[in-house]
Amino acid sequence: MMLKDTTNLRAGDFAELQGARGIDGTLHGDCSDEAVQRLYDRQRKAAQMLNCLTIRERQVMQLVTSGMPNKTVAHRLQLSVKTVEKHRGRLMKKLRLHSMCELFRFWFVLTWDELLQSERQGL
């Protein structure tokens, strides 16, 4: 899933990743090959953007998007709350995100196929 070259990504790339039309259409009605391909393209771009994060920033992102508050993330990673806030702020800046909603959309794009597989298996 990890791609190496992040130099060709622009500020508008994530706006394209967020395209609710593709996500909503694919999951609720438009299951065409074209719609699925759009999601895979968005997932590939999200993976490229993810490469600019440190391992710790990725850990923080994963825990935050699973619904944990900063205090719980700090306890889990054995860090201070301030350190978690700094990692979270840095990852938001690197990914050019401005809200938690955008972070959740980004995480969804990265993991949508895993979510669908676990839903099909009844997990």
Secondary structure, DSSP 8 states (H G I E B T S, - for coil): ---S--TT--TTHHHHHT-HHHHHHHHHT---HHHHHHHHHHHHHHHHHHTTS-HHHHHHHHHHHTT--HHHHHHHHT--HHHHHHHHHHHHHHTT--SHHHHHHHHHHHHHHHHHHHHHTT-
